[in-house]
């Protein structure tokens, strides 16, 4: 829940930067763009994609494991990754990524965070 709020802001945006998809605001659909190398972009590569809190790379690049999930031993992967062809899977609210766990090293990562205060 905290990850999603950091990505969507208090107003619940569809994407960190607003409600309309901006193809240049995140790393996504690399193969369709002719780039066949499977790698990520630096966190600062897409400043237009910053969330309302200034957090970078909340969608695209790598999907991120979140602390909460549907059960005690299951976690959500959020934010999509650079292989996503559909912007719908790049929405911070999307939770349909559990099948990616079969290829963990290529498509997901984690983010370190701490409570402010």
C-alpha positions in Angstrom: 0.0 0.0 0.0 2.9 2.4 0.8 4.6 1.6 -2.5 1.4 2.3 -4.4 0.8 5.6 -2.7 4.4 6.7 -3.4 3.8 5.9 -7.0 0.3 7.3 -7.5 0.3 10.2 -5.0 -2.6 11.2 -2.7 -4.9 11.8 -5.7 -4.5 8.2 -7.0 -3.0 9.0 -10.5 -3.1 6.2 -13.1 0.6 6.6 -13.7 3.2 8.4 -11.5 3.2 11.4 -13.8 -0.5 11.7 -14.4 -3.5 9.9 -15.9 -2.4 9.7 -19.5 0.4 7.3 -20.6 3.6 9.0 -21.7 5.9 6.5 -23.6 9.0 8.6 -22.8 8.4 8.8 -19.0 9.6 5.2 -18.3 11.6 2.3 -19.6 9.2 -0.1 -21.4 8.6 -2.2 -24.5 12.3 -2.3 -25.4 12.0 -5.0 -28.0 9.2 -3.2 -29.9 11.5 -0.1 -30.1 14.2 -2.2 -31.8 16.4 -2.4 -28.8 17.1 -6.1 -28.3 19.4 -5.8 -25.3 17.8 -6.9 -22.1 19.0 -4.3 -19.6 17.6 -1.5 -17.5 18.0 2.3 -17.6 19.6 4.4 -14.9 17.1 5.6 -12.3 17.6 9.2 -13.4 17.0 8.4 -17.1 13.3 9.4 -17.2 12.7 12.5 -15.0 9.3 13.1 -16.6 8.2 9.9 -14.9 8.7 11.1 -11.3 5.8 10.5 -8.9 4.2 13.4 -7.0 6.6 12.7 -4.2 9.6 12.9 -6.6 10.3 9.1 -6.5 11.8 7.9 -9.8 11.3 4.7 -11.7 8.1 3.6 -10.0 6.9 2.0 -13.3 8.9 0.3 -16.1 12.5 -0.7 -15.8 12.1 -3.5 -13.2 8.9 -4.7 -11.5 9.4 -4.4 -7.7 8.5 -6.8 -4.9 6.2 -5.2 -2.4 5.8 -6.1 1.3 2.1 -6.7 1.1 0.4 -9.3 -1.0 -2.6 -11.6 -1.3 -1.5 -14.0 1.4 1.1 -14.7 4.1 3.6 -16.2 1.7 2.8 -14.2 -1.5 3.9 -10.8 -2.5 2.8 -8.5 -5.2 5.1 -7.4 -8.0 4.2 -3.8 -9.0 5.2 -1.3 -11.6 5.9 -3.5 -14.6 9.2 -3.8 -16.3 11.1 -2.9 -19.5 9.6 -6.0 -21.3 5.9 -4.9 -20.9 4.3 -4.2 -24.2 1.1 -2.8 -22.7 0.9 0.4 -20.7 -1.9 -1.2 -18.6 0.7 -3.4 -16.9 2.8 -0.4 -16.1 0.1 1.1 -13.9 1.1 1.2 -10.2 -2.3 -0.4 -9.4 -1.6 -3.4 -11.6 -1.1 -6.7 -9.7 -1.1 -9.2 -12.5 2.6 -9.9 -12.6 3.0 -13.0 -10.4 3.8 -15.2 -13.4 7.1 -13.4 -13.8 8.5 -15.1 -10.7 9.7 -17.9 -13.1 12.4 -15.5 -14.4 13.3 -13.4 -11.4 16.7 -12.1 -12.2 15.7 -10.4 -15.5 12.5 -8.7 -14.6 12.2 -7.7 -11.0 14.0 -6.0 -8.2 13.4 -4.3 -4.9 13.6 -0.8 -3.4 14.9 0.1 0.0 12.7 2.5 1.9 12.4 3.7 5.5 9.7 5.5 7.4 9.9 9.3 7.3 10.0 10.5 10.8 
